[in-house]
Amino acid sequence: MDSKARKWIAAANVLRENTSAIVICPECNVGHLHVKDELIPNWDSKIDRFMICDNCGKYNILTMENPHQE
């Protein structure tokens, strides 16, 4: 596994627990990642969490349990 992949995994682990955490972009090492959650159609128990860089626009997606579901 390359260095960027490890950094994306580390970022996902941080942002899974705290969407407000300040995480440097694994791609450009300049911008910060912002989180956008989207429900997955027909799968209410899961969401796609987009981690998007505010500088270079690169992103990655983490599919995870919906933290907002009761």
C-alpha positions in Angstrom: 0.0 0.0 0.0 1.4 3.4 -1.0 1.8 6.4 1.2 -1.2 8.3 -0.2 -3.5 5.3 0.4 -2.3 5.1 4.0 -2.9 8.9 4.5 -6.5 8.6 3.1 -7.2 5.7 5.4 -5.9 7.7 8.4 -8.0 10.7 7.3 -11.1 8.5 7.0 -10.5 7.1 10.5 -10.3 10.6 12.0 -13.3 12.0 10.0 -15.4 8.9 10.8 -15.4 9.9 14.5 -15.2 13.7 14.2 -16.5 15.5 11.0 -15.1 18.8 12.3 -11.5 17.6 12.7 -8.9 19.5 10.7 -7.3 17.0 8.3 -4.7 17.9 5.7 -5.4 16.6 2.2 -3.4 13.5 1.4 -3.1 14.6 -2.2 -1.8 18.2 -2.1 -0.7 18.5 1.5 -2.1 22.1 1.5 -5.8 22.0 1.7 -8.1 20.7 4.3 -10.7 17.9 3.9 -14.3 18.7 4.4 -17.1 16.2 4.9 -20.3 15.8 3.0 -22.6 12.9 3.9 -25.1 11.4 1.4 -27.7 8.8 2.1 -27.4 5.7 -0.1 -30.7 5.2 -1.9 -32.6 2.1 -0.7 -30.0 1.5 2.1 -31.1 3.7 5.0 -28.5 2.1 7.4 -25.5 3.3 5.3 -24.2 6.6 4.1 -21.4 7.7 1.8 -19.1 10.1 3.5 -17.3 12.3 0.9 -14.0 13.7 2.1 -13.2 16.6 -0.2 -10.2 18.9 -0.4 -10.9 22.6 -0.3 -7.7 23.3 -2.3 -7.2 20.7 -5.0 -10.7 19.2 -5.1 -9.5 15.6 -4.8 -11.9 13.4 -2.8 -12.4 10.0 -1.4 -15.5 8.2 -0.3 -16.1 6.1 2.9 -19.2 4.0 3.0 -20.2 3.6 6.7 -23.1 3.1 9.1 -25.5 6.0 9.2 -24.7 7.8 12.5 -28.0 9.7 12.2 -30.3 6.7 12.0 -32.2 5.9 15.1 
